[in-house]
Structures are given as C-alpha cells and as structure tokens.
Amino acid sequence: MARKIDPNSCVACGSCIDECPVGAITAGDVYSIDADACADCGACEAACPNGAISAE
C-alpha cells in the first residue's frame, strides 16, 4: 500500500524527498507521492517531522 501525504499537515520541508529511495515524491506547495512508484518502505513516513505521511 502506497503512502499518502496529508495536505493539511505537510509544510513542504523536504525531509521526505531526501529519504525516498525510489524518487516517488514530488515537491510543491504540498508534496505528493506517486502511488505507482512508491515502494511502500515507510522511509518518508519515518522522516516526516509533522506526521503528515501515512499508509493509504
């Protein structure tokens, strides 16, 4: 199951992008995760200081 970013909690700090081993996260005002590319490793979820990332 791919991870999902809560747009209300994401502050676009970039912590998750640095941790994603497959490059599934796209930067923006609110970041997004490509569900097809996501390896479901959880690295981004662990790296998010705001708890904005969770399993779908």
C-alpha positions as CSV (number, residue, x, y, z in Angstrom):
1,M,0.0,0.0,0.0
2,A,1.5,3.4,-1.0
3,R,2.0,6.2,1.4
4,K,-0.2,9.3,1.3
5,I,0.6,12.9,2.3
6,D,-2.0,14.9,4.3
7,P,-2.1,18.3,2.6
8,N,-3.3,19.9,5.8
9,S,-0.2,18.7,7.7
10,C,2.5,19.0,5.0
11,V,4.7,22.1,5.3
12,A,6.9,21.2,2.3
13,C,10.0,20.9,4.4
14,G,11.7,18.4,2.1
15,S,12.6,15.8,4.7
16,C,10.7,13.0,2.9
17,I,12.2,13.6,-0.5
18,D,15.7,13.0,0.8
19,E,14.6,9.7,2.3
20,C,12.7,8.2,-0.6
21,P,14.9,5.5,-2.3
22,V,12.8,5.4,-5.4
23,G,12.1,9.1,-6.1
24,A,8.3,8.8,-5.7
25,I,7.9,12.1,-4.0
26,T,7.3,15.4,-5.9
27,A,7.9,18.8,-4.4
28,G,5.4,21.6,-4.5
29,D,3.5,23.8,-2.1
30,V,2.3,20.5,-0.7
31,Y,4.3,17.4,-1.6
32,S,2.8,14.4,-3.4
33,I,3.6,10.7,-3.6
34,D,3.3,8.8,-6.9
35,A,1.4,5.6,-5.7
36,D,2.7,3.6,-8.7
37,A,6.3,4.4,-8.0
38,C,6.1,4.1,-4.2
39,A,7.9,1.1,-2.8
40,D,5.9,1.2,0.5
41,C,9.1,1.2,2.5
42,G,8.0,3.8,5.1
43,A,11.2,5.8,5.0
44,C,9.3,9.0,4.1
45,E,6.7,8.4,6.9
46,A,9.5,8.0,9.5
47,A,11.3,11.1,8.2
48,C,8.3,13.5,8.3
49,P,8.6,15.7,11.4
50,N,4.9,16.6,11.2
51,G,3.4,13.2,10.9
52,A,1.9,14.2,7.5
53,I,2.6,10.9,5.8
54,S,0.7,7.6,6.4
55,A,-0.3,4.4,4.7
56,E,-3.4,4.7,2.5
